[in-house]
Amino acid sequence: MARITKEELLEKLFHDDYERLKGTRLRMTRLRVPGKEVCLAHVISSSQTCVYQNLGLHIGVHEGEDHTGESIGLIRFTPWEAVVVAADVAMKSAEVQLAFMDRFCGSLILTGGLSEVQTAVEEVVRFFREVLGFHTCEIHRN
């Protein structure tokens, strides 16, 4: 899709009134209308300490536990509330830990063994595509 100029956008938005509004001061408000989409699905095969700590996954673990080196699954949704359903599907489909869930931004982070995290992410994406009719992205693995 080609980019358009501000003037071209205003002409498209206000096509009937554009000539009358030209040169006046306009206030534009942008808003986001989320669709039904899984827009990110990524599996990190083995987390390094810096990645694990920068994601804040070391906070809140029991003393003596060290989950560094576990696999990490990252999934992002719109609408954001879908993350609650995704967490439920993930926890029921594989032996993973719910490391982080944000129902206000639609982010879900899972941790665990590589095959378990991979299974959970695949099942979440499949469920959202086939059962809920969401547009889904490919699952990437690093």
C-alpha positions in Angstrom: 0.0 0.0 0.0 1.4 3.4 -1.0 1.7 6.2 1.5 -0.4 9.2 1.0 0.2 12.8 2.0 -1.7 14.6 4.8 -3.5 16.7 2.1 -4.6 13.5 0.2 -5.9 12.0 3.5 -7.9 15.1 4.3 -9.3 15.2 0.8 -10.4 11.6 1.1 -11.9 12.1 4.6 -13.7 15.4 3.8 -14.2 15.0 0.1 -17.4 17.1 0.0 -16.2 19.8 2.4 -12.5 19.8 1.5 -12.4 23.1 -0.4 -14.4 24.8 2.4 -12.1 23.4 5.1 -8.8 24.0 3.2 -6.6 26.3 5.2 -8.6 26.0 8.4 -7.2 24.5 11.6 -8.5 20.9 12.1 -8.1 18.6 15.0 -7.8 15.0 14.2 -8.2 12.1 16.6 -6.9 8.7 15.8 -8.3 5.6 17.4 -7.6 2.0 17.1 -10.3 -0.5 16.3 -8.8 -4.0 16.9 -9.8 -6.9 14.8 -9.8 -10.6 15.7 -6.2 -11.4 15.2 -3.2 -13.3 16.5 -0.6 -10.9 15.3 2.5 -12.4 16.9 3.4 -16.0 17.8 7.1 -16.7 18.5 9.0 -19.4 20.4 12.4 -18.7 21.8 14.0 -22.1 22.1 16.4 -21.4 25.0 16.3 -18.1 26.9 19.5 -16.4 27.8 19.8 -14.7 31.2 19.6 -11.2 29.8 16.4 -12.0 27.8 14.8 -13.7 30.8 15.6 -10.8 33.2 14.7 -8.0 30.7 11.3 -9.6 30.3 11.0 -9.6 34.1 10.4 -13.3 34.2 12.8 -13.8 37.2 10.5 -11.6 39.4 8.1 -13.6 41.6 9.7 -17.0 41.4 10.4 -18.9 44.6 13.8 -18.6 46.2 16.3 -21.0 44.6 14.3 -21.4 41.4 16.0 -20.5 38.2 14.1 -20.8 35.0 16.8 -19.3 32.8 17.4 -21.5 29.8 13.7 -22.5 29.5 11.9 -21.8 26.3 9.7 -18.8 26.0 6.5 -18.5 24.0 5.3 -15.0 23.1 1.8 -14.4 21.7 0.0 -11.1 21.0 -3.8 -10.7 20.4 -6.4 -8.3 19.4 -8.9 -7.8 21.0 -6.8 -7.7 24.1 -9.2 -9.6 26.3 -8.6 -12.7 24.1 -5.4 -13.3 26.1 -7.5 -14.8 28.9 -8.9 -17.5 26.6 -5.4 -18.1 25.2 -3.9 -18.6 28.6 -6.6 -21.1 29.4 -6.1 -23.0 26.1 -2.3 -23.0 26.6 -2.4 -24.2 30.2 -4.8 -27.1 29.2 -2.8 -28.1 26.2 0.7 -28.5 27.6 2.7 -28.4 30.8 3.7 -24.7 30.6 3.9 -21.9 33.1 2.1 -18.7 32.7 4.9 -16.2 33.0 3.0 -13.0 32.0 -0.5 -12.1 30.9 -1.7 -8.6 30.1 -5.4 -8.3 29.3 -5.0 -4.6 28.6 -2.4 -5.0 25.8 -3.1 -8.6 24.7 0.3 -10.0 25.5 0.9 -13.6 26.7 4.3 -15.1 27.7 4.6 -18.8 28.4 7.7 -20.6 29.8 8.7 -24.3 30.0 10.4 -27.0 28.0 10.8 -26.4 24.3 8.3 -29.1 23.1 5.7 -28.0 25.7 6.0 -24.3 24.8 5.9 -25.2 21.1 2.8 -27.4 21.6 1.0 -24.7 23.7 1.7 -21.9 21.1 0.6 -24.1 18.2 -2.6 -25.1 20.0 -3.5 -21.5 20.9 -3.0 -20.4 17.3 -4.9 -23.4 16.0 -7.8 -22.8 18.4 -8.1 -19.1 17.6 -7.9 -19.8 13.8 -10.2 -22.8 13.6 -12.7 -22.4 16.5 -12.9 -18.6 17.0 -12.3 -17.6 13.4 -9.4 -15.2 14.1 -6.9 -14.2 11.5 -3.6 -15.8 12.6 0.0 -15.3 11.8 2.7 -17.9 11.3 4.5 -19.3 14.3 8.2 -18.3 14.3 10.8 -20.2 16.2 14.3 -18.9 17.1 
